[in-house]
Amino acid sequence: FNRRYMEESLIREVSAATRHRSPIGLVMIYPDSVAQIQEQRGRHAVEQLLWELGQRLPGYVRNEDIPCRYEGDVFCVILPGADLKITRARAERIRNEISQLKIAYGESVLETTLSMGVAVMPAHAGDARGLLQAAGESMQMAVQSGGNRVILAEALPPRK
């Protein structure tokens, strides 16, 4: 799904989670090898990698989860009713599955690891915007820490 669908779904799911006092998880996903693939094989190869990831993500999540392309090279997964334990486990499963993926591309193979940020409402945020921000900042921390890891929003420095 695209960003518009993601934003509409997140608002709807956050509203339902608030109403039912249930958690909601969000995972932000960045493929670590995008820059290297772009440099070596061009943007078309990156788009092929992203397309393949988009096709596979639904197979790694629950039926009620909502995988989306967030922006540019970033994906996210909304996990209605998922607490931190479930959200983290799902993120680790996705990371492990994708790290083993080999995608045929012409005469070569595309592969990547993932940098992932995890945030859960109400533990890390009180609304959709805060949830996106916490997951996004966690994902950036994962990228800056060398990639191929899941970082939880609780690892972020406290807000001032």
C-alpha positions in Angstrom: 0.0 0.0 0.0 1.1 3.6 -0.5 1.6 6.4 2.0 -1.9 7.8 1.7 -3.4 4.5 2.6 -0.9 4.1 5.4 -1.8 7.4 6.9 -5.5 6.8 6.7 -5.1 3.3 8.2 -2.8 4.5 11.0 -5.3 7.2 12.0 -8.2 4.6 12.0 -6.2 2.0 13.9 -4.9 4.5 16.5 -8.4 5.7 17.1 -9.6 2.1 17.5 -6.7 1.3 19.8 -7.5 4.4 22.0 -11.2 3.5 22.1 -10.5 -0.1 23.1 -7.5 0.6 25.2 -5.4 -1.8 23.2 -1.8 -1.3 22.0 -0.7 -0.7 18.4 2.8 -1.3 17.1 4.6 0.4 14.2 7.8 -0.9 12.5 9.8 1.4 10.1 12.0 -0.5 7.7 15.0 0.7 5.6 16.9 -1.6 3.3 20.6 -1.1 4.2 22.1 -1.8 0.7 20.1 0.9 -1.2 23.0 3.3 -1.7 25.4 0.5 -2.7 23.0 -1.0 -5.2 22.2 2.4 -6.6 25.9 3.1 -7.1 26.8 -0.3 -8.6 23.7 -1.1 -10.6 21.5 2.0 -10.9 18.1 3.1 -9.7 16.2 0.4 -11.6 18.0 -2.2 -9.5 17.0 -0.4 -6.3 13.3 -0.2 -7.5 13.5 -4.0 -8.3 14.7 -4.6 -4.7 12.0 -2.4 -3.2 9.3 -4.1 -5.4 10.5 -7.6 -4.2 10.4 -6.4 -0.6 6.9 -5.0 -1.0 5.8 -8.3 -2.5 7.3 -10.4 0.4 6.4 -8.2 3.4 2.7 -9.4 3.6 4.0 -13.0 4.0 6.0 -12.1 7.1 3.2 -10.4 9.0 -0.2 -11.3 10.5 -3.4 -10.9 8.3 -4.5 -7.9 10.3 -1.1 -6.1 10.0 -0.8 -3.4 7.3 2.5 -3.3 5.4 3.0 -0.1 3.3 5.6 1.8 1.4 6.1 4.9 3.6 8.3 7.2 1.5 11.2 6.8 -0.8 13.1 3.7 0.2 11.3 3.3 3.5 8.5 0.8 4.4 6.4 0.5 7.5 4.1 -2.0 9.1 1.2 -1.1 11.3 0.4 -3.8 13.8 -3.1 -3.3 15.4 -3.3 -4.9 18.9 0.4 -5.7 19.0 2.3 -4.9 22.2 6.1 -4.4 22.3 6.9 -8.1 22.5 4.8 -9.0 19.5 6.0 -6.0 17.5 9.6 -6.6 18.2 9.3 -10.3 17.4 7.6 -9.5 14.1 10.3 -7.0 13.2 13.1 -9.6 14.0 11.3 -12.2 11.9 11.1 -9.7 8.9 14.8 -8.8 9.4 15.9 -12.4 9.5 13.8 -13.5 6.5 15.0 -10.6 4.3 18.7 -11.1 5.3 18.5 -14.5 3.7 16.7 -13.3 0.5 18.5 -13.5 -2.8 16.9 -11.7 -5.7 17.9 -12.5 -9.3 18.7 -9.4 -11.2 20.0 -10.0 -14.7 23.4 -11.7 -14.3 23.7 -10.7 -10.6 21.9 -11.1 -7.3 20.5 -8.4 -5.1 20.5 -8.8 -1.4 20.1 -6.5 1.6 19.8 -6.4 5.4 17.3 -4.1 7.1 17.6 -1.3 9.6 14.3 -1.2 11.6 12.7 1.0 14.2 10.0 -0.2 16.5 7.5 2.0 18.5 4.3 1.0 20.3 1.4 3.1 21.5 0.8 3.9 24.3 4.3 3.1 25.6 6.3 5.3 23.2 3.6 7.7 21.8 0.1 9.0 22.5 -1.0 9.5 18.9 -0.3 8.6 15.2 2.2 11.4 14.6 4.2 10.5 17.8 4.2 6.8 16.8 5.5 7.6 13.3 8.2 9.9 14.8 9.3 7.4 17.4 9.5 4.6 14.9 11.3 6.8 12.4 13.9 8.0 14.9 14.5 4.4 16.0 15.0 3.4 12.4 17.5 6.2 11.9 19.4 5.1 15.0 19.5 1.5 13.6 21.0 2.9 10.3 23.5 5.0 12.2 24.5 2.0 14.4 25.6 0.1 11.3 22.3 -1.4 10.1 21.0 -5.0 10.2 19.3 -4.4 13.5 16.0 -3.6 15.2 16.1 -0.6 17.6 13.2 0.0 20.0 11.9 3.5 20.7 12.8 3.1 24.3 16.5 3.3 23.3 15.9 6.9 22.1 17.2 9.8 24.3 14.5 11.4 26.4 12.6 14.3 24.8 13.1 17.7 26.2 
